[in-house]
Amino acid sequence: MTAEIWDVVVVGAGLSGLSAAHWLKKRDATMKILILEGKDRVGGRTVTVKLPAANDVDRWDLGGQWVGSTQTHVLKLIKELGLEVYPQFNMGRKVHHMGGPTSKVRTYKTSIPTLSPVVLMDFTQILWKIDRLCATVCVQDPSKTPNAEELDSMTLHTYIEKHAWTAELKEEIGLCSRSVFGIEPSQMSFLFFLMYATAAGGLLKLLESTPGCAQEFKIKGGTQQLSECLADRVGWKNVRLGCAVTAIWQDAEWARVVTATDTFLCRAVIVTCPPHLAAKINYQPALPSQREFLTQNMPVGHMIKFIITYKTAFWREKGFSGEIVAGSSTECPFCVTFDATSPFGNAALVGFIAGQQASHWESKEVGERKNAVLSSLVKYLGPEAASFIHYEEKDWAKEDYSGGCPVNVMAPGLLTYYHPSLRKPFGRIHWAGTETATQWCGYMDGAVQAGQRAALEVLAEVSHMTLTTEEQEELQCIQNVKSASKQRPSSKLVYLPTSKSVVIATLTIGAVLLLAQHQNTVLKIKEYFTNAFSPIKHKLLL
Amino acid sequence: MTAEIWDVVVVGAGLSGLSAAHWLKKRDATMKILILEGKDRVGGRTVTVKLPAANDVDRWDLGGQWVGSTQTHVLKLIKELGLEVYPQFNMGRKVHHMGGPTSKVRTYKTSIPTLSPVVLMDFTQILWKIDRLCATVCVQDPSKTPNAEELDSMTLHTYIEKHAWTAELKEEIGLCSRSVFGIEPSQMSFLFFLMYATAAGGLLKLLESTPGCAQEFKIKGGTQQLSECLADRVGWKNVRLGCAVTAIWQDAEWARVVTATDTFLCRAVIVTCPPHLAAKINYQPALPSQREFLTQNMPVGHMIKFIITYKTAFWREKGFSGEIVAGSSTECPFCVTFDATSPFGNAALVGFIAGQQASHWESKEVGERKNAVLSSLVKYLGPEAASFIHYEEKDWAKEDYSGGCPVNVMAPGLLTYYHPSLRKPFGRIHWAGTETATQWCGYMDGAVQAGQRAALEVLAEVSHMTLTTEEQEELQCIQNVKSASKQRPSSKLVYLPTSKSVVIATLTIGAVLLLAQHQNTVLKIKEYFTNAFSPIKHKLLL
């Protein structure tokens, strides 16, 4: 068997791997780059499918689907590839259900649920505390965060148990954790949670669909196009599908990348698959044990995503936005839904069954799961929800060469002991994938940033090419921890006014509530609160 | 390539795999059993080596080395194989160093360190609380433990931060965690910690070398003999070394066990390797995602074990036992040492660099690490420690087909969501290894119990053999969770008197200390304490 010779082999044809290849090709068109992918398609954790719709068929994303205006890396790529974005529909009443199956289903029109004053105050003070902590986090090297060991030694659950006052807020945070990570608050390091929020510009950025936030825009035609267009640029002949990498062996001269049928020789390898899958590859020489210990303890989220198409967006006609938020106590299988009507007007809803709820529901038959989803939609949006055109779902835990979605998190005690091995090259092996990003880690934007950073490493160290000033700055910004605090002046500017208004709101609500204890005027407070704090309410959303 | 046909293939020739094979062979001598092992030796996490010693050479264990009188499974096996045990030497003064490099080095002769009264009271109340919790734990199904979700949502670190009063006790618990698991308290679920302690009969059982405890006896000639003798019984022709299993494929008729060069067909497979290595095998059909999520989050401990041989046991001559306990703040690389003088009188010390300290020290050259170890020994035992015969160390993180030692723990949030998949067979695949044990989980005893349990599963389900009443009870005891509470009446009897005396001690010391605040009689309290509580002191040891 004669081994093929390439300059660079990229493991994984997701957004990170293809971005890396594209970046390298742009800088050096003569470079021979091979991309190996286990799946029979490109796109990794993004996949776009055609589904029966009101107007024949249309395309929907069953994986990553949103981008936001502060996600500069992916937006630049979208523009470069000639794709377009459109805003997430969020007008009308949203549904909010917490506190048990028989509790009242509330609706609200602003961006914050109609929480009781006590719960809102609780949320406000937690948000203030978390944002203050985020302002101290060093994303590039979280172990340099003040009090890092303490923050990394507890789970998100522990922090919330200690600092939240109300059961309802605790349920809301569980829902946030499931929606954002597909993971329960008990499984995640609190420092990791802070790092992740900071990399996005703050906690609210993860949760909202307002400008600058994670759920702001969608891509016309679907997100898998990003990878397909990149493969066009890189050349499909350089992308081998159905070729899972089983081993990477290095000697003084070569890296040898092994699949079930072939061996490829190259000067550099970029491994982009999620950490729990990168851990399954056989490395010789063995990876440093620091790296092994790290990837042994980075669980991936569990999400079942569903799309339901309808003849009309009946919820819009009834004044609903399509957004439903349901706590785990409500017996509703999903944690959140959104309007997913296509740019061509084909009506649809999208929703997520996540975390512990995904573990519970995945064991059921698809029919039972579908009926439970529809029955909840009928409960929240009306009987029209039962008359759907098509129900499609994807359990990412069962997807080969993904094994979960949307992201791998870190269990407690990793960031402070083993984190440096996350991005540190090992011989000819460089690490990418959204988990290695320092901006919008876990998102498509992070995947692109990580791919480009790994490409820069390869350019600098393998091709011995001179990086531009801009490229040097980009690389230094991620690698050079000393300059980390200088990197986020804008995020601090964002935090401080939020923090100030939030603390003022907290103190005011607190004072009013204390008064209420003596005057039994809860109704009056609610009224007062609704009027006085609407500007602050607009800033908050769960 | 023609595939060989066997009845049962066992993956891993450690104590668990060989016990399973031995048990099957005893019940059905005609059964064709093949054991595949990646290493070039049997024994897994036990390995016995010949080292230069005072009297030529002698044998020492570089892996698991201790057994205890309540470890019925391994003791029965030791007897059956004609091996002998001898007690761990623990006479004389022990060294105890906590609270920073310049703090006073204390020595003590009883089984409990000379703690200050406040720290002792702190230790007493923590022990009381933990033992009370242990008495409620359901080892077979920890999710059935009262308040399981809460206990599983926090790390051991969080529990100790909340319930320990003194910095010294917190350092002691860190040391315990490192010594027992090779893991920091921040990396482990508190419920897992409780389950592990309960499976051993209580927390003190893990820590002491007194009767019934984990460090009670050693095996003459070393622990690897267990596996070697088992291989003798099973037949070395049925053990293939250097044959790592890369894939297990199942269809309606067969399980196909794949190595780099061969495929073996069989009716049942017993996978015994540690969970993080079992996760690297390619399974078709894919394992249930519950199982994948579980093994993604079970980090293995990090331990570097060293043996130093001497001409004479000079420490004994000076009145030392050889036991040194040193906190991570002391700049001492190891956390604990013991006398390791062989039954033939060849003097030696054994010690462990573990957890975060192992991560720190593994990056140094062996010479630097050795010098740091020796310099600490000189500090604690005297200048004679510098004149050694031989220094041997083993970093288990660097051992192929182990990747760590002594055991895989569980990060928070696993026991309550994913635990059932730990032992649940998947088609023809049965799971063993000490991590799957319900008695002395993590120890050699657990490895034997797990191997025998998996063998019983195979006998019952694959060979359709009738199990004896005793075998049925054994299997039911592990599988049938309803009977779990009935299974440990003796442990409750053990806990209660300890708890009572401990709480009385706590209250008395507390009262005396409260008095002291008013009378400034700390010295008198120390005296009082030393005289009055010596019977209780004997019960406690760190």
HADDOCK unambig.tbl for C-alpha pairs under 7 A between the chains (distance, minus, plus):
assign (segid A and resid 153 and name CA) (segid B and resid 155 and name CA) 6.98 0.50 0.50
assign (segid A and resid 153 and name CA) (segid B and resid 157 and name CA) 6.32 0.50 0.50
assign (segid A and resid 153 and name CA) (segid B and resid 158 and name CA) 6.92 0.50 0.50
assign (segid A and resid 153 and name CA) (segid B and resid 186 and name CA) 4.40 0.50 0.50
assign (segid A and resid 154 and name CA) (segid B and resid 154 and name CA) 6.61 0.50 0.50
assign (segid A and resid 154 and name CA) (segid B and resid 155 and name CA) 6.19 0.50 0.50
assign (segid A and resid 154 and name CA) (segid B and resid 158 and name CA) 5.96 0.50 0.50
assign (segid A and resid 154 and name CA) (segid B and resid 186 and name CA) 6.88 0.50 0.50
assign (segid A and resid 155 and name CA) (segid B and resid 153 and name CA) 6.96 0.50 0.50
assign (segid A and resid 155 and name CA) (segid B and resid 154 and name CA) 6.20 0.50 0.50
assign (segid A and resid 157 and name CA) (segid B and resid 153 and name CA) 6.32 0.50 0.50
assign (segid A and resid 158 and name CA) (segid B and resid 153 and name CA) 6.90 0.50 0.50
assign (segid A and resid 158 and name CA) (segid B and resid 154 and name CA) 5.96 0.50 0.50
assign (segid A and resid 186 and name CA) (segid B and resid 153 and name CA) 4.39 0.50 0.50
assign (segid A and resid 186 and name CA) (segid B and resid 154 and name CA) 6.90 0.50 0.50
assign (segid A and resid 186 and name CA) (segid B and resid 412 and name CA) 5.97 0.50 0.50
assign (segid A and resid 186 and name CA) (segid B and resid 413 and name CA) 5.14 0.50 0.50
assign (segid A and resid 187 and name CA) (segid B and resid 412 and name CA) 5.35 0.50 0.50
assign (segid A and resid 187 and name CA) (segid B and resid 413 and name CA) 4.98 0.50 0.50
assign (segid A and resid 276 and name CA) (segid B and resid 296 and name CA) 6.64 0.50 0.50
assign (segid A and resid 280 and name CA) (segid B and resid 280 and name CA) 4.77 0.50 0.50
assign (segid A and resid 289 and name CA) (segid B and resid 397 and name CA) 5.94 0.50 0.50
assign (segid A and resid 289 and name CA) (segid B and resid 398 and name CA) 6.82 0.50 0.50
assign (segid A and resid 290 and name CA) (segid B and resid 359 and name CA) 7.00 0.50 0.50
assign (segid A and resid 293 and name CA) (segid B and resid 299 and name CA) 6.68 0.50 0.50
assign (segid A and resid 296 and name CA) (segid B and resid 276 and name CA) 6.66 0.50 0.50
assign (segid A and resid 296 and name CA) (segid B and resid 296 and name CA) 5.83 0.50 0.50
assign (segid A and resid 296 and name CA) (segid B and resid 297 and name CA) 6.09 0.50 0.50
assign (segid A and resid 296 and name CA) (segid B and resid 298 and name CA) 6.82 0.50 0.50
assign (segid A and resid 296 and name CA) (segid B and resid 299 and name CA) 5.55 0.50 0.50
assign (segid A and resid 297 and name CA) (segid B and resid 296 and name CA) 6.10 0.50 0.50
assign (segid A and resid 297 and name CA) (segid B and resid 297 and name CA) 4.64 0.50 0.50
assign (segid A and resid 297 and name CA) (segid B and resid 298 and name CA) 6.62 0.50 0.50
assign (segid A and resid 297 and name CA) (segid B and resid 299 and name CA) 5.87 0.50 0.50
assign (segid A and resid 298 and name CA) (segid B and resid 296 and name CA) 6.83 0.50 0.50
assign (segid A and resid 298 and name CA) (segid B and resid 297 and name CA) 6.63 0.50 0.50
assign (segid A and resid 299 and name CA) (segid B and resid 293 and name CA) 6.67 0.50 0.50
assign (segid A and resid 299 and name CA) (segid B and resid 296 and name CA) 5.55 0.50 0.50
assign (segid A and resid 299 and name CA) (segid B and resid 297 and name CA) 5.86 0.50 0.50
assign (segid A and resid 356 and name CA) (segid B and resid 417 and name CA) 6.90 0.50 0.50
assign (segid A and resid 397 and name CA) (segid B and resid 289 and name CA) 5.95 0.50 0.50
assign (segid A and resid 398 and name CA) (segid B and resid 289 and name CA) 6.84 0.50 0.50
assign (segid A and resid 411 and name CA) (segid B and resid 411 and name CA) 6.61 0.50 0.50
assign (segid A and resid 412 and name CA) (segid B and resid 186 and name CA) 5.96 0.50 0.50
assign (segid A and resid 412 and name CA) (segid B and resid 187 and name CA) 5.33 0.50 0.50
assign (segid A and resid 413 and name CA) (segid B and resid 186 and name CA) 5.14 0.50 0.50
assign (segid A and resid 413 and name CA) (segid B and resid 187 and name CA) 4.98 0.50 0.50
assign (segid A and resid 417 and name CA) (segid B and resid 356 and name CA) 6.89 0.50 0.50
